[in-house]
Amino acid sequence: MLVKLFATLIEFTGKRKLEISGPKTVRELLNELDRMFPGFKKELEQGYIILVNGKNIEHLQGLDTPLKEDDTVSIFPPAGGG
């Protein structure tokens, strides 16, 4: 699947896009990203938005949202503003 990273996550991983095979759920994907980039899940502790094929996982099955090999997952850290 294609994983797109944004903002501080690009800085943390040094990647904008990754091709990853194997994870069957968003939770498994985050575990794999944390294995590849130790501390990745800690980076997400301040909150994050995850989209699977453009749909927010909060409106799907959360971290248990199923993934397929042809999915696109986008991960955004929280946006600041004022």
N, C-alpha and C positions, 0 to 999 in steps of 0.2 A: 504494500500500500504506500501511497505517497503521504508523507508527513511534512506539513509546512509549519515553520516556526517564525515568530514575529518578535520585534523589539528586543527586549533584554534577553530573550531566549536565544536569539541569533548570537548575541555577544557571548552568552554562556557556553554554547555548543560550538560556535564557529561555523554553523550550518544554517542555511535558509530552508533547504529541502533535504529530505532523506527518503530513501526507499527501504522499507522494512517489511519482512515477511514473517509470518508466524503468529503474532498475537491475534487472539479470537475476540477480545473485548478491549474497550478503552483502558480498563484497569491493567490488563496484561501489557498493553502498549506502553503505558506509563512506567511499568516495572522494567520493561525492556529498555526504554530511554534512560532510566535511572542506572541500569547496568552499563549501558554504553557511555553515559556521561554522569559519573557519580555526583550526587547532589542535585540532580535534575528535579526530583520530586520536592526537595526542599525549596528550590526556586519557585515552585508553584504554591507554596504555603500561603502566600499573600493573596491568593485567589487567582483564578484563571478562567478563561472561556475556551471550551473545546467544541469545535464544530466537526461533524461527520457529514461529508457531502453537503456542506452549507447549512446543516441543521444543528442547533445547539443541543448538546447531550442532555441538558436539563429538561428538554421537551421530548426526549427519547427515553432511554433506560439508564441515564446517568453513567456511572463508571462501568456498569454492566452492559452498556450498549454493544451489541455484536458488531464485529468488523469483518469485512471481506477483503480479499487481496486487491480488488480494484477500487477500494474506497480512497477518498482523500480526507485526511484528518488535519485540521488547522488548529494550532494552539496559540492563544493570545494571552499574555500577562495582563493584569489589570491596567486600565488607562487612568492616568492621573489627570487632574484638571482643577480648575478653580473658578 
